Amino acid sequence: MEKKDFESDTRYAATWRDENGRLRPINFYVYRLYDEFMIVRMTDREGFLRRLPYEDIVKIVRTMPVREEDRFFLPEAILAEANWKDRTVMHTYSSSPHMGK
């Protein structure tokens, strides 16, 4: 897949090629798109932020835009591209004002 196939603040159900080359289902929320990768939160796993290369996604099964009041917010510094040059996973907490958090 390519950058143009994804949008920020959107949830996706997709087919992902894992570290071992096996195809797996994946659900994730896209925070930020960069030229080579996107910053996502896995919604069906532990909830860590991850650097996910576009080429690891084989097929998009479902796209679910997130209403503005339901979006999760993180500080800009955490999402900055410079923080992800040598990092693939980050544990952090995000909240949505609409959800009372």
N, C-alpha and C positions, 0 to 999 in steps of 0.2 A: 504494500500500500504506500501511498504518498501523503505528504502534508495536506494537500488539497482535499483529501478524503475525510478529514477530521475537522471538528470545530471545538473551540473552548467551551467550558460549562455545558457539556453534553455527556450523557451516559451512553455507553456502548456495550452491546453483547456481541462478541466476536470469536473467531477462531485464531488462536495464538500458537506460534511455534516456540516451545519452551527451550531451555538451555541445552537439553538433550536432543533437540530436533523433532520431538514428538508434538503432534497437533493436540491442543487442549482448548476447551471452552474457557472464556474469560469475560468478566464483567468489570468495567472500569469507568471512572469519571475523569474527564480531561480538564486539567487546570490551565495548562499553557502549552502552546505549540512553538517549537523551534525548528530550524532548518533540518536537522538530522534526527531529532527525537521529540517526544512529548513528555510532559510531567503529568502522571496520572495517579489516582488512588484506586486500588483494587477494591471493588465493592462486594466481592464474593469471597475475599480472603481476609488476611490480617489487618488490612486498612493502611498499610504503610504507603508513603509516597514512593513512586518508582519512576525511573528514567526508562522509557519504553521506545525503542527504535521503531520507526514506521514499518520497516521491512519484516519485523517479527509478527505483524498482524497479517494473516493470510486472507481472511474474509470477514466483512462486517455483516452480522446477522440482523441486528436491530439497533436503531438509533433513537434515543429518547432525549430531546432537548429539556433542559432544566429551567423552570421558571425562575426569574430573578430573585424572588423572596425565598426560594428553596436552595439557592446556590451556597456552597461551602466557601468560606473565605480564609485565606492564609496571607501572612505578611508578604509584601512584595520581595523582600530580601530572600525569603525561602525559595521563591519561585525563580529567582534570577538565574540566568543561564550559567554564569560564572560558578555558582554553587554546585552545578551538576557536571562540570567537566571531568571530575575524577570520582564521581559518586553514582551509584546505581539505585540505592535504597536510602530512605530517610524516615525515621519515626517521628511524627508530629501530630498534633491535635488541631483539627479545624472545626469551625462551628458555623451554624446558619442562624441568623437572628430570628428568622421565621419559626424555627424549631424550638425556640426558647433556650438556646444554649449560648 
